[in-house]
Amino acid sequence: MPAVLVLLLLSGFLSRAEAATVVARVDLSSQRMTVSVNGVPRYSWLVSTARRGYVTPTGVYRPQRLYRMYYSRKYYNSPMPYSIFYSGGYAIHGSYAVSQLGGPASHGCIRLHPSNAATLYSLVQSYGRGNTAIVISR
């Protein structure tokens, strides 16, 4: 991260999300993710987040763990391609239930079309977990 950005971040002038190179913003109300790289919007995708009775936590996160393919230990060994875990068991990942994208359908994870999940996964790998922010809001 350039020294100027570090100084601005430490001074409180920039938020942690604004200082990141890759920012994935998830709007729970619109069920949409926008991805910016170096401050330039590059992608806008439909997602599925928590359905009734479950929660997708809001806040600002950094990716913690990445798996090219992960299988849920909690939900029927379900495939989770291109998983980016950001808070405990919560992840952004690809989903083969593409017809459900655009509406709440998950147990709390953020689901993407598999090709979009692959794109985001590649960005996080290229720029680094420390240079990526995940911002989830209503």
N, C-alpha and C positions, 0 to 999 in steps of 0.2 A: 504494500500500500504506500503510495507516495507520502513523503514527510508532511506536506501541507495538509493532506486529508487526515493524517494521524493527529496533527496539532488541532485541527478544527474539531475532530471527534472528541479529543480529550478536553477541549475547552467547552464542550457542550453545544457548540455552534451547529454541528451536524449530528443527527441521530445515528445510531448504529446502522440502521437500514440505509440511510442516505449515503453513508461512507462505503457501503458494499459495492462491489463490481457487478454482481448479479443480484437482482432483487425480484423475488417472486411474490407478488401481492395477490392474496386470495380474498375476494369479497363474498362473504357467506350469503348476503342478501341476493346478489345477482348470480351466484354459483359460477363465478368466472375467475380465472387467474390471468394476470398480466405479468409478463416477464420483461424486465429492462436489463440491458447490459451497458455498463458505463453511462448510465443515466438516459439511455435511448430506448424507448419502448420497442420491443422486437416481436413479441408474441402476445396473443390474447386467445385463451382457450376456455371451453366449458369444463367444469369440474362437477363432481358430486361430493358432498360433504355429509355430515351426520344427519341421519333421518330422525324422526320423532323418537324420543326416549334415549338418544345418545347425544354426545357433544363433540364438536370439533373446537379445541381450545383456541381462543384469540390471543394475540400478542406478537412479539417479534422474536424470532428464533434463528439459530444457526443450524445447519445440517450436522447431525451427530454421527450417523453411520449410513453407509451406502451399500446396497446389495444389487447386483445386476439382476438376480432372481432371488426372491425370498418367498417362503411359504408360511402363511400364518399359523402359528401354533395355537392360537386362541379360537380362530374361526375356520374350522373344517379343512385345514391345510390348504386354504385358498391361495392361488398363485398371486404374487404381488411383484410383477416385473418392474425393474428400474425404481426400486424403493429408496427413498431418501427419508430416513428417520430424523425427526426434529425435536421430539419431546417424548421421552419414554417409549411407549408402544405406538405413538402416532407417527404416521408417515404420509408422504406424498408418493403415490405409486400408480402404475398403469393398471387399467381394469379392462377386462374383456366384456363387461356389461356396458358397452358403449351407448346403448339405447337409453340408459339411465343418466347419462351425463347431462348436466343442466338443471338437475333437481336433486334434493337431498335423498341419499340412498345408502350411505355407508354406516359403519359402526363408529365412525369418528375420523377415520383417515380421509385424506383428500385424494380422490380418484381422478385420473386423467386418461385420455385415449392413450393406448400403449405407444404410439409413435410420438405423441407430445411428451409423454413421460421419458422416453428415450432422449429426446432433445434436451429437456431440462437436466436429466442425469448427466448428459455429456457436458453441458455448460458447467455444472457443479464440479465435475471431474477436471475440466480444463482450467477453470479459474480458481478452484480450491474452496473447501468448506468454509475457511476463514474469511473468504471474500464473497460469501453468499449470505443473503438475508432472506428469511421467509416471514412475510408480514400477513397476518390473518386478522381480518376485521369484519364487522357487521355492516 
